[in-house]
Amino acid sequence: MHDTQQLNHACVQELIDRQLPEGGWSFTSDTKQSAVEPTALALLALRSNSARERDAAIRFLLHMQNANGSWPASSGDDGGGSGLTGLALYALNHCCAQGMVNNRAVHWLIEFRGWESHWLWKWKFRTSDRHVRFDPDKFGWPWMPETVSWVVPTAYSLLALKHVCGGSQEDLVQHRIRRGVEMLYDRVCPEGGWNAGNGVVYGFPLAPHADATALALLSLLSEPPNDFITVSLGWLERRAETCFAPWSLAWIILALDAFGRPTELLTDRLSSVVDPAVVNDCATLAIASLALGCAHGPNAFGVDP
């Protein structure tokens, strides 16, 4: 059995060492362009006694927020926004950085939606384009404006909106959450779990992805138990038996832990494949730290709103 707590501390220290002067993190340690995903995940992974680094990361994310309330994928992108807005908002709320940043982001997430929700695209998917199998009335969030819904940005957005406390937009938030949840159930793969987008294309069932499935399940944690969730958890447990990729394995651990499934053996395996000095991807290093931390403390994605 590896010392997961010591390894987790090493991962956090490596993240601290890689933090850029402006407060963010790049995807890889050899580049200098800050990006939202590794920054938000690193912020979640930082311990409470890393106050200076946490404050710098929060300031950076607040500075990166677009005028319309969204977040770009990387610094220097245009102001249209991206499907990582939900993750940025979730990380900031997790660190109690609320206020106007929250209100503007929530309003943007309410309005931002997959292009299939537009009446013209609904007509297209119901008449001329029958290669994909989904209900365009059930829409989530896309990666970029004017594109269709995808599983991961939908999961990030649901996580964020489900942890928004009250407010004048509560009814709209709940309505938007319901559409997103319906979209995930509509896109589930026939064997359980989720692919990046659709479960069936050209009549052929698509294989699920471990990370997309784990994230979708985390975003559905507060939903009443049903066959979609049960079957997908079963698929994820079977997939975990042969998974050694740190990114996917870490997400699997976070999801199974949140649903009360045993993860001790998986955490031990993650410990054996993660070397903080060797993992070049900062987002992977951060999510590995979050997964390792479940063995000794709360799950950053496992709080039932």
RODRENMAR-975348 format. One line per 8 residues: number of its first residue (from 1); their letters; for each residue y, z, x of N, C-alpha, C. Coordinates in steps of 0.1 Angstrom, whole numbers, always signed. Example, Ala and Ser with C-alpha at 12.3 -4.5 7.8 and 13.67 -1.06 7.14 Angstrom:
<pts>
1) AS) -57,+78,+132,-45,+78,+123,-33,+78,+132  -22,+71,+128,-11,+71,+137,+0,+79,+129
</pts>
This chain:
<pts>
1) MHDTQQLN) -12,+0,+8,+0,+0,+0,+13,+0,+9  +21,-9,+7,+33,-10,+14,+44,+0,+9  +53,+4,+18,+64,+13,+14,+75,+4,+7  +74,+3,-6,+82,-6,-14,+97,-1,-13  +99,+12,-13,+112,+18,-13,+119,+14,+0  +112,+16,+11,+118,+12,+24,+121,-3,+25  +112,-11,+20,+114,-25,+20,+126,-29,+11  +127,-23,+0,+138,-26,-9,+151,-23,-2
9) HACVQELI) +152,-11,+5,+164,-8,+12,+167,-18,+23  +157,-24,+29,+159,-34,+40,+164,-47,+33  +159,-50,+21,+164,-62,+14,+179,-60,+11  +183,-48,+6,+197,-46,+2,+206,-46,+15  +201,-41,+26,+209,-41,+38,+211,-55,+43  +200,-63,+42,+202,-77,+46,+212,-84,+37  +212,-81,+24,+222,-87,+15,+236,-83,+19  +237,-70,+22,+251,-65,+26,+255,-73,+39
17) DRQLPEGG) +246,-75,+48,+250,-82,+60,+253,-97,+58  +248,-102,+47,+251,-116,+44,+263,-118,+35  +269,-108,+29,+280,-109,+20,+292,-116,+27  +297,-126,+21,+308,-134,+27,+321,-126,+26  +331,-129,+34,+344,-121,+34,+350,-121,+21  +349,-131,+13,+355,-132,+0,+348,-123,-11  +336,-118,-7,+329,-109,-16,+317,-115,-23  +315,-128,-22,+303,-134,-28,+292,-137,-18
25) WSFTSDTK) +282,-144,-23,+270,-148,-15,+268,-163,-17  +264,-169,-7,+259,-183,-8,+244,-183,-11  +239,-195,-14,+225,-196,-17,+217,-193,-5  +221,-199,+6,+213,-197,+19,+222,-191,+29  +216,-183,+38,+224,-176,+48,+231,-184,+58  +228,-197,+59,+234,-206,+69,+246,-214,+63  +250,-211,+50,+261,-218,+44,+272,-208,+40  +284,-213,+37,+295,-204,+34,+301,-206,+21
33) QSAVEPTA) +295,-214,+12,+300,-216,-1,+294,-206,-11  +302,-197,-16,+298,-187,-25,+293,-194,-38  +283,-188,-44,+277,-193,-57,+275,-181,-67  +276,-184,-79,+275,-174,-90,+261,-167,-90  +250,-175,-90,+237,-169,-92,+234,-159,-81  +234,-163,-68,+231,-153,-58,+241,-141,-58  +253,-143,-62,+263,-133,-62,+260,-123,-73  +257,-128,-85,+254,-119,-96,+241,-111,-94
41) LALLALRS) +231,-118,-89,+219,-111,-86,+220,-101,-75  +228,-104,-65,+230,-94,-54,+238,-82,-59  +248,-85,-68,+255,-74,-74,+246,-64,-81  +236,-70,-89,+227,-61,-96,+218,-54,-87  +215,-60,-75,+206,-53,-65,+212,-42,-57  +226,-43,-55,+232,-33,-47,+231,-19,-52  +229,-10,-44,+227,+4,-48,+241,+10,-51  +241,+21,-59,+254,+27,-64,+262,+32,-52
49) NSARERDA) +255,+36,-41,+263,+41,-30,+269,+30,-21  +266,+17,-25,+272,+6,-18,+285,+2,-25  +294,+12,-27,+306,+10,-35,+315,-1,-30  +317,-2,-17,+326,-12,-11,+321,-26,-14  +308,-28,-11,+303,-41,-13,+302,-45,-28  +299,-35,-37,+299,-38,-51,+313,-41,-56  +323,-34,-52,+337,-37,-56,+341,-50,-52  +337,-54,-40,+341,-67,-34,+335,-78,-43
57) AIRFLLHM) +322,-76,-46,+315,-86,-54,+321,-88,-68  +324,-76,-74,+330,-76,-87,+344,-84,-87  +352,-80,-77,+365,-87,-76,+363,-102,-74  +353,-106,-66,+350,-120,-64,+347,-127,-77  +337,-121,-85,+333,-127,-98,+345,-128,-107  +353,-118,-108,+365,-118,-117,+374,-129,-113  +376,-131,-100,+385,-141,-94,+379,-155,-98  +366,-157,-98,+359,-170,-100,+360,-174,-115
65) QNANGSWP) +362,-164,-124,+361,-168,-138,+372,-178,-141  +367,-189,-149,+376,-199,-153,+386,-195,-164  +396,-202,-166,+406,-199,-176,+400,-198,-190  +390,-206,-192,+384,-207,-206,+374,-195,-208  +372,-187,-198,+363,-176,-199,+349,-177,-193  +346,-190,-189,+333,-193,-183,+333,-190,-168  +321,-192,-162,+320,-193,-147,+315,-206,-142  +319,-211,-131,+313,-223,-125,+300,-219,-118
73) ASSGDDGG) +293,-229,-114,+281,-226,-106,+284,-221,-92  +294,-227,-86,+298,-224,-72,+313,-224,-71  +318,-218,-61,+333,-218,-59,+337,-232,-55  +348,-237,-61,+353,-250,-59,+349,-260,-70  +340,-256,-79,+337,-265,-90,+348,-266,-100  +347,-275,-109,+358,-277,-119,+357,-265,-129  +367,-265,-138,+368,-254,-147,+361,-255,-160  +351,-264,-161,+344,-266,-174,+334,-256,-177
81) GSGLTGLA) +329,-249,-167,+319,-238,-170,+305,-243,-167  +296,-233,-167,+282,-236,-164,+273,-226,-172  +260,-229,-172,+250,-221,-178,+248,-208,-171  +255,-205,-160,+253,-192,-153,+263,-182,-158  +272,-186,-168,+282,-177,-173,+275,-164,-178  +264,-166,-185,+257,-154,-191,+253,-144,-180  +247,-149,-169,+243,-141,-158,+255,-133,-152  +266,-140,-150,+278,-134,-144,+283,-123,-153
89) LYALNHCC) +283,-126,-166,+288,-115,-176,+278,-104,-176  +265,-107,-176,+255,-96,-176,+257,-87,-164  +258,-93,-152,+260,-85,-140,+272,-76,-140  +283,-82,-145,+296,-74,-146,+295,-63,-156  +289,-65,-168,+287,-55,-178,+278,-44,-172  +268,-48,-165,+258,-38,-159,+266,-29,-150  +276,-34,-144,+284,-26,-134,+297,-20,-141  +297,-21,-154,+308,-15,-163,+321,-22,-160
97) AQGMVNNR) +322,-34,-156,+334,-41,-154,+337,-49,-166  +344,-43,-176,+346,-49,-189,+361,-52,-191  +365,-55,-203,+379,-57,-207,+381,-71,-211  +392,-77,-207,+395,-91,-211,+385,-101,-206  +380,-98,-194,+370,-107,-188,+358,-108,-198  +354,-97,-204,+343,-97,-213,+347,-105,-226  +358,-103,-232,+362,-109,-244,+362,-124,-242  +369,-129,-232,+370,-143,-229,+356,-150,-227
105) AVHWLIEF) +347,-143,-220,+334,-148,-217,+326,-149,-230  +327,-138,-238,+319,-138,-250,+323,-149,-259  +336,-151,-260,+341,-162,-269,+336,-176,-264  +336,-178,-251,+331,-190,-245,+316,-192,-248  +308,-181,-247,+294,-182,-249,+291,-185,-264  +299,-180,-273,+298,-183,-287,+299,-198,-290  +309,-204,-283,+313,-218,-286,+304,-227,-278  +300,-224,-266,+292,-232,-257,+278,-234,-263
113) RGWESHWL) +273,-246,-265,+260,-249,-271,+254,-262,-266  +241,-263,-268,+234,-275,-264,+239,-287,-272  +240,-298,-266,+245,-310,-272,+237,-315,-284  +225,-310,-286,+216,-314,-297,+222,-308,-310  +231,-298,-309,+237,-292,-321,+247,-301,-327  +252,-311,-320,+262,-321,-325,+255,-329,-336  +262,-333,-347,+256,-340,-358,+250,-353,-353  +257,-360,-344,+252,-373,-339,+239,-372,-332
121) WKWKFRTS) +238,-362,-323,+226,-360,-316,+215,-355,-325  +218,-347,-335,+208,-343,-345,+202,-355,-351  +210,-364,-355,+205,-377,-362,+197,-385,-352  +201,-385,-339,+193,-393,-329,+179,-387,-327  +179,-373,-326,+166,-367,-323,+157,-367,-336  +162,-369,-347,+154,-369,-359,+150,-383,-363  +156,-394,-357,+153,-407,-361,+149,-416,-350  +157,-419,-340,+154,-429,-330,+147,-423,-318
129) DRHVRFDP) +150,-411,-315,+143,-405,-303,+134,-394,-307  +121,-398,-307,+110,-389,-312,+101,-385,-300  +106,-387,-288,+97,-384,-276,+96,-369,-273  +107,-362,-277,+106,-347,-275,+104,-340,-288  +97,-329,-288,+94,-322,-300,+102,-309,-300  +113,-310,-308,+121,-297,-310,+130,-299,-322  +134,-288,-328,+143,-288,-340,+157,-287,-335  +166,-297,-336,+179,-297,-331,+188,-287,-338
137) DKFGWPWM) +184,-281,-349,+191,-270,-356,+190,-257,-348  +180,-256,-339,+178,-244,-332,+182,-247,-317  +194,-243,-314,+200,-247,-301,+203,-235,-293  +203,-237,-280,+206,-226,-271,+218,-230,-262  +217,-228,-249,+228,-231,-240,+223,-241,-229  +232,-250,-226,+229,-260,-215,+233,-255,-201  +229,-262,-191,+234,-259,-178,+249,-263,-176  +252,-275,-181,+266,-280,-180,+270,-285,-194
145) PETVSWVV) +284,-285,-196,+289,-290,-209,+284,-304,-212  +282,-306,-225,+278,-319,-231,+264,-324,-226  +255,-314,-224,+241,-317,-222,+233,-308,-231  +220,-310,-232,+212,-303,-241,+208,-289,-236  +202,-281,-245,+198,-267,-241,+187,-267,-232  +187,-257,-223,+176,-254,-214,+172,-239,-215  +160,-236,-210,+155,-223,-212,+163,-212,-204  +165,-215,-191,+170,-204,-182,+185,-201,-186
153) PTAYSLLA) +194,-211,-188,+207,-207,-192,+207,-200,-206  +198,-204,-215,+197,-197,-228,+193,-183,-226  +183,-180,-217,+179,-166,-215,+190,-158,-209  +197,-164,-199,+209,-157,-193,+219,-153,-203  +222,-163,-212,+232,-161,-222,+228,-150,-233  +216,-151,-237,+211,-140,-246,+211,-127,-240  +207,-125,-227,+208,-112,-220,+222,-107,-221  +232,-116,-218,+246,-111,-218,+251,-107,-232
161) LKHVCGGS) +248,-116,-242,+253,-113,-255,+247,-101,-262  +234,-99,-259,+227,-87,-264,+232,-74,-259  +239,-74,-247,+244,-62,-241,+259,-61,-243  +265,-69,-252,+279,-68,-255,+280,-57,-266  +288,-48,-265,+289,-36,-274,+300,-39,-285  +296,-41,-297,+306,-43,-308,+316,-53,-306  +328,-50,-310,+340,-60,-309,+342,-68,-321  +354,-74,-322,+358,-82,-333,+349,-94,-336
169) QEDLVQHR) +342,-98,-326,+334,-110,-327,+319,-107,-330  +316,-95,-334,+302,-91,-335,+294,-100,-344  +299,-104,-356,+291,-112,-365,+288,-126,-358  +298,-131,-352,+296,-144,-345,+286,-143,-333  +287,-132,-326,+277,-129,-315,+263,-129,-321  +261,-121,-332,+248,-120,-337,+242,-133,-342  +251,-141,-349,+247,-154,-353,+243,-163,-342  +251,-163,-331,+247,-171,-319,+235,-166,-312
177) IRRGVEML) +232,-153,-312,+220,-148,-307,+208,-153,-315  +209,-153,-328,+198,-158,-336,+194,-172,-333  +205,-181,-332,+202,-195,-329,+195,-197,-315  +199,-189,-305,+193,-189,-292,+179,-185,-292  +176,-174,-299,+162,-169,-301,+153,-179,-308  +159,-185,-318,+151,-195,-325,+148,-207,-316  +158,-211,-308,+155,-222,-299,+144,-219,-289  +143,-207,-284,+133,-203,-274,+119,-204,-281
185) YDRVCPEG) +118,-199,-293,+106,-199,-301,+102,-213,-304  +112,-222,-306,+109,-236,-310,+104,-244,-297  +108,-239,-285,+105,-247,-273,+93,-241,-265  +86,-231,-271,+75,-225,-263,+64,-235,-261  +58,-234,-250,+46,-243,-246,+34,-240,-255  +26,-249,-258,+14,-247,-267,+5,-236,-262  +4,-234,-249,-5,-223,-243,+3,-210,-241  +15,-210,-245,+24,-198,-243,+32,-201,-231
193) GWNAGNGV) +43,-193,-230,+52,-195,-218,+62,-206,-221  +71,-208,-211,+82,-218,-213,+83,-226,-200  +85,-239,-203,+89,-249,-193,+104,-248,-191  +110,-257,-183,+124,-257,-181,+132,-260,-194  +126,-269,-202,+133,-273,-215,+124,-273,-227  +116,-284,-228,+107,-285,-240,+93,-282,-237  +86,-278,-247,+72,-275,-246,+63,-287,-247  +67,-298,-254,+60,-310,-256,+69,-322,-254
201) VYGFPLAP) +65,-332,-246,+72,-344,-244,+63,-356,-245  +67,-367,-252,+58,-378,-254,+44,-374,-259  +44,-364,-267,+31,-359,-273,+22,-351,-263  +27,-349,-251,+19,-342,-241,+24,-328,-239  +16,-318,-240,+20,-304,-237,+24,-302,-222  +35,-296,-220,+40,-293,-206,+35,-279,-202  +33,-278,-189,+29,-265,-183,+41,-256,-182  +39,-243,-185,+49,-234,-184,+53,-231,-169
209) HADATALA) +65,-226,-167,+70,-222,-154,+71,-206,-154  +67,-200,-143,+66,-186,-142,+80,-179,-144  +90,-185,-136,+103,-179,-137,+110,-181,-150  +109,-193,-156,+115,-195,-169,+108,-187,-180  +95,-185,-179,+88,-177,-189,+92,-162,-188  +93,-157,-175,+97,-143,-173,+111,-141,-179  +120,-150,-176,+134,-148,-180,+135,-149,-196  +128,-159,-201,+128,-160,-216,+123,-147,-222
217) LLSLLSEP) +112,-141,-217,+106,-129,-222,+116,-117,-221  +123,-116,-209,+133,-106,-208,+144,-107,-218  +148,-119,-221,+159,-121,-231,+154,-118,-245  +140,-117,-247,+135,-115,-261,+130,-100,-262  +133,-92,-252,+127,-79,-251,+130,-70,-264  +142,-72,-270,+146,-64,-281,+141,-70,-294  +135,-82,-294,+130,-89,-306,+117,-82,-311  +115,-82,-324,+102,-77,-330,+90,-84,-323
225) PNDFITVS) +79,-77,-320,+68,-83,-315,+62,-94,-324  +58,-105,-317,+52,-116,-325,+43,-124,-316  +36,-134,-322,+26,-142,-315,+32,-149,-303  +44,-154,-304,+51,-161,-293,+52,-152,-280  +56,-140,-283,+58,-131,-272,+44,-126,-266  +35,-123,-275,+22,-118,-271,+15,-129,-262  +14,-141,-267,+7,-152,-260,+14,-155,-247  +27,-154,-247,+35,-157,-234,+33,-146,-224
233) LGWLERRA) +32,-134,-228,+29,-123,-219,+15,-124,-213  +6,-129,-222,-8,-131,-217,-8,-142,-206  -1,-153,-209,+0,-164,-199,+6,-159,-186  +17,-151,-187,+23,-146,-175,+14,-137,-167  +6,-129,-173,-3,-120,-166,-14,-129,-159  -18,-139,-165,-28,-148,-159,-22,-155,-147  -10,-160,-149,-3,-167,-138,-1,-158,-127  +2,-146,-129,+5,-136,-118,-6,-134,-109
241) ETCFAPWS) -19,-137,-114,-31,-135,-105,-31,-144,-93  -24,-155,-94,-24,-165,-83,-11,-169,-78  -1,-160,-81,+13,-163,-77,+16,-155,-64  +21,-163,-54,+25,-156,-41,+40,-160,-38  +46,-169,-45,+60,-173,-42,+69,-161,-46  +77,-156,-36,+86,-144,-39,+95,-146,-51  +101,-157,-53,+110,-159,-64,+103,-157,-78  +92,-164,-79,+85,-164,-92,+78,-150,-94
249) LAWIILAL) +72,-145,-83,+65,-132,-84,+74,-121,-88  +86,-121,-82,+96,-111,-85,+100,-111,-100  +103,-123,-105,+106,-124,-119,+94,-120,-128  +82,-123,-124,+70,-119,-132,+70,-104,-133  +72,-97,-121,+72,-82,-121,+82,-77,-130  +94,-82,-129,+105,-77,-138,+102,-78,-153  +96,-89,-157,+93,-92,-171,+81,-82,-175  +71,-82,-167,+59,-74,-171,+63,-59,-172
257) DAFGRPTE) +71,-55,-162,+75,-41,-162,+83,-38,-174  +92,-47,-178,+100,-44,-190,+92,-43,-202  +81,-50,-203,+72,-49,-215,+61,-38,-213  +62,-30,-203,+53,-19,-201,+39,-23,-196  +38,-35,-190,+25,-39,-184,+24,-35,-170  +12,-32,-165,+11,-27,-151,+15,-37,-140  +22,-33,-130,+27,-42,-120,+25,-37,-106  +17,-26,-104,+16,-20,-91,+10,-30,-81
265) LLTDRLSS) -1,-36,-85,-7,-46,-75,+2,-58,-72  +9,-62,-82,+19,-73,-80,+30,-69,-71  +35,-57,-72,+45,-52,-64,+40,-51,-49  +28,-46,-48,+22,-46,-34,+21,-60,-28  +17,-69,-36,+16,-83,-31,+30,-88,-27  +40,-86,-36,+54,-90,-32,+58,-84,-19  +55,-71,-17,+58,-65,-4,+52,-72,+8  +40,-78,+6,+33,-84,+17,+39,-98,+20
273) VVDPAVVN) +46,-104,+11,+51,-118,+13,+66,-118,+15  +73,-107,+14,+88,-107,+16,+91,-100,+29  +98,-108,+38,+104,-103,+50,+119,-105,+49  +127,-95,+47,+141,-97,+45,+148,-106,+55  +143,-105,+68,+149,-113,+78,+145,-128,+78  +135,-131,+71,+129,-144,+70,+133,-151,+57  +135,-144,+46,+139,-150,+34,+153,-155,+35  +155,-169,+35,+168,-175,+37,+176,-175,+25
281) DCATLAIA) +169,-176,+13,+176,-178,+0,+181,-164,-5  +194,-163,-6,+200,-150,-10,+196,-146,-24  +195,-155,-33,+191,-152,-47,+177,-147,-47  +168,-153,-39,+154,-148,-39,+154,-134,-33  +162,-132,-22,+162,-118,-16,+167,-108,-26  +177,-111,-34,+182,-102,-44,+172,-99,-55  +165,-110,-60,+156,-108,-71,+143,-100,-66  +140,-102,-54,+129,-95,-48,+132,-80,-47
289) SLALGCAH) +144,-77,-43,+149,-63,-43,+149,-57,-56  +153,-64,-66,+153,-59,-80,+139,-56,-85  +129,-65,-81,+115,-63,-85,+109,-51,-78  +112,-50,-65,+107,-39,-57,+112,-25,-62  +125,-25,-67,+131,-13,-72,+125,-8,-84  +118,-16,-92,+111,-11,-104,+101,+0,-101  +96,+0,-89,+86,+10,-86,+92,+24,-84  +105,+25,-83,+111,+38,-80,+123,+41,-89
297) GPNAFGVD) +127,+32,-98,+138,+34,-106,+139,+24,-118  +150,+24,-124,+151,+15,-136,+151,+0,-133  +146,-7,-143,+146,-22,-142,+159,-27,-147  +166,-35,-138,+180,-39,-142,+179,-49,-154  +168,-55,-157,+167,-64,-168,+159,-58,-180  +155,-45,-178,+145,-39,-188,+151,-29,-197  +164,-29,-198,+171,-20,-208,+172,-26,-221  +165,-20,-231,+165,-25,-245,+179,-22,-251
305) P) +187,-32,-255,+200,-30,-260,+199,-23,-274
</pts>
